[in-house]
Amino acid sequence: MSSMSFLDRWLPVWILAAMAVGLLLGRLVPGIGEALGALEVGGVSVPIAIGLLVMMYPVLAKVRYDETHRITGDRRLMATSLVLNWLVGPALMFALAWALLPDLPEFRTGLIIVGLARCIAMVLIWNDLACGDREAAAVLVAINSVFQVVAFGALGWFYLQVLPSWLGLPTTSAEFSIGAIVLSVLVFLGIPLVAGFLTRLLGERRLGRTAYEQKVLPKLGPWALYGLLFTIVLLFALQGDAILAAPLDVVRIALPLLVYFVVMFGLALLASRAVGMDYARSTTVAFTASGNNFELAIAVAIGTFGATSGQALAGTVGPLIEVPVLVALVYVAKAIGPRLFPGDPTLPPVPERRTVSTA
């Protein structure tokens, strides 16, 4: 703890405080939710986009882009991530939604949409906090983005219409906007990725790699957490009334989400270890598999079913559960890492204990 910055050391406290502030703003400031919701361009919330861009930019500026070739050549990493993200994840969310919300079709559909939207944003900061492989995270997020554009609509059709009909369950008709999916990828990944790449490229050319990483990155680093806290405040302010007005609905939606995040993380971590990956890459696969692109899920739910629909509420509850759970899993990864990967050189460094002289 003594080796961590003040912001990092008390991160769970700051996140809980940000949630509380957001709820209070949403409850006490009349019209703040509508005002924030009105600040949209092409269906993208401008305030939330700013928060996410500020959050992701420092993390992407840390990536050594000249080393990403070693990631694309790792077939175990690529295959494991693709299977977990695009086969296991959506299927698990479908099963949990039907098992735990059989009587709530709107919430169930919203959760299935969340399961189809694979993470391209916050996963970078969770991975960085857990000391995962930054280059691997950047590559996997980019691959998820491509698959999202190509496969989201087809998977939505399969999980909302085809599979339920095979199982004798009610089906849901929905049309997804390819434009919304592409816009989500370009805004939430494209902009910070280009900015981070240019910062790294120009910084290394001017200062050299060592000076860049020792002088520039420490100044950029805290802004990732500032952006995270700002985004959390906005999310809770936008949905403060809905959360406080229907707490039982939120609890019903939260249960399958909680199970999903924990099961996907544990399954991905163990699967990555089983195929021979080290701690850093296993952790990266686990976070990219367990996180979701809530920005896209909310945008799709609102565009398809309306802003006041149960599907939109389910999509909004997603990040409200994901943030504290995945923060907790950061600490879990660090705690169990030495047991699962004994002697692994990629494990997070353990601060030296200070000894007190009794002389």
Buried (B, 14 or more C-beta within 10 A) or exposed (E): EEEEEEBBEBBEEBBBBBBEBBBBBBBEEEEBBEEBBEEBEEBBBEBBBBBBBBBBBBBBBBBEBEEBEEBBEBEBBBEBBBBBBBEBBBEBBBEBBBEBBEEBBBBBBBBBBBBBBBBBBBBBBBBBBBBBBBBBBBBBBBBBBEBBBEBBBEBBBBBBBEBBEEEEEEEBEBEBBEEBBBBBBBBBBBBBBEBBBEBBEEBBEEBEEEEBBEEBBEEBBBBBBBBBBBBBBBBBBBBBBBBEEBEEBBEBBBBBBBBBBBBBBBBBBEBBBEEEBBBBBBBBBBBBBBBBBBBBBBBBBBBBBEEEBBBBBBBBBBBBBBBBBBBBBBEBBBEEBBEBBEEBEBBBEEEEEEEEEEE
